[in-house]
């Protein structure tokens, strides 16, 4: 059953209400060009996007109509809103999309879109959902337009780095051959990324400029080398390196190429995440098992953040909030369950976000509105999206391979 939630001052506190308060929305296809297979693909993608913005009860029936018809189709007459679109191909083989939103047969919103080729139609769908959400006065879902970068394991010690949209409908393999993992966007514009190459003598962090295709070596380290976070201005990296035998968190200045050790524990400190300019969250074994801690960089103060779970293996931070993965089973003969939980640094509340499978590598959207994560369940790998303000989860399966790690 679909549920939505109202937030008080803390996103970890949820109040459940009936889902039928969301207005109904139907989608009508008035396309002139393209075959039925493509038209149905576009329809399904648009319906999925409209579901993900989580402000409508979206009807999934596929219905066609003339774009200039004055009334909606009879099956949609009781819908609060009807979104009608028309796909057409111009002389340059570009995809053109006209859209209008109808309320009681009255046009309340309209817009036209164009992309150079139909293969990237999913980005038009994302833009339509974004614009409809804006028109309805809801909090921004700009994260829908961002690209996802992930490492896909395709064979033992073989991987591909892939750039995709958040639904995985679009996928472009940008790097293949060798074992390259832990990709991380290098800037907010998503024009470059870092990744760890494991084919050299030492694990090496590399930088790729997507526009030029140029690859640069940044830094190497024995044992371990991972870029776990990049500052908002792109000038500082948080690295996990094992320069003294055990992994620790380091900051790395992109301009000066100098690094600074931030943690000095004799055990394992990994997965540093910026909480603010002077505070990071990270995973440490200093309790004898992996758990989430924070550290103030101006005072060296270290604080335990999580008191639930005995194997909290990955985390992401956004302001006062931390989402982390915790093992909730201990089975030596089958895959264990790892669920995601949300905490606030201001309260003691814990909110569980997933229920089954292995849920890992959570990543907040830049505005904190959504969480992207990897889900492995019954042999299938998928990208999941959690809409925090609406308490809804959506899954987009990977067709082949297994997602090793990703960034948003």
Secondary structure as GFF3:
##gff-version 3
##sequence-region A 1 408
A	DSSP	beta_strand	4	6	.	.	.	ID=ss1
A	DSSP	beta_strand	15	17	.	.	.	ID=ss2
A	DSSP	three_ten_helix	19	21	.	.	.	ID=ss3
A	DSSP	beta_strand	23	29	.	.	.	ID=ss4
A	DSSP	alpha_helix	36	52	.	.	.	ID=ss5
A	DSSP	beta_strand	56	58	.	.	.	ID=ss6
A	DSSP	beta_strand	63	64	.	.	.	ID=ss7
A	DSSP	three_ten_helix	74	76	.	.	.	ID=ss8
A	DSSP	beta_strand	81	89	.	.	.	ID=ss9
A	DSSP	beta_strand	95	103	.	.	.	ID=ss10
A	DSSP	beta_strand	106	115	.	.	.	ID=ss11
A	DSSP	three_ten_helix	118	120	.	.	.	ID=ss12
A	DSSP	alpha_helix	121	135	.	.	.	ID=ss13
A	DSSP	three_ten_helix	142	145	.	.	.	ID=ss14
A	DSSP	beta_strand	148	155	.	.	.	ID=ss15
A	DSSP	beta_strand	158	164	.	.	.	ID=ss16
A	DSSP	beta_strand	171	176	.	.	.	ID=ss17
A	DSSP	beta_strand	180	185	.	.	.	ID=ss18
A	DSSP	beta_strand	192	197	.	.	.	ID=ss19
A	DSSP	beta_strand	203	209	.	.	.	ID=ss20
A	DSSP	beta_strand	215	221	.	.	.	ID=ss21
A	DSSP	beta_strand	225	230	.	.	.	ID=ss22
A	DSSP	beta_strand	236	241	.	.	.	ID=ss23
A	DSSP	beta_strand	248	253	.	.	.	ID=ss24
A	DSSP	beta_strand	259	261	.	.	.	ID=ss25
A	DSSP	beta_strand	269	276	.	.	.	ID=ss26
A	DSSP	beta_strand	279	284	.	.	.	ID=ss27
A	DSSP	beta_strand	291	296	.	.	.	ID=ss28
A	DSSP	beta_strand	302	304	.	.	.	ID=ss29
A	DSSP	beta_strand	312	318	.	.	.	ID=ss30
A	DSSP	beta_strand	321	327	.	.	.	ID=ss31
A	DSSP	beta_strand	338	344	.	.	.	ID=ss32
A	DSSP	beta_strand	350	352	.	.	.	ID=ss33
A	DSSP	beta_strand	358	364	.	.	.	ID=ss34
A	DSSP	beta_strand	370	377	.	.	.	ID=ss35
A	DSSP	beta_strand	380	387	.	.	.	ID=ss36
A	DSSP	beta_strand	392	397	.	.	.	ID=ss37
A	DSSP	beta_strand	402	407	.	.	.	ID=ss38
###
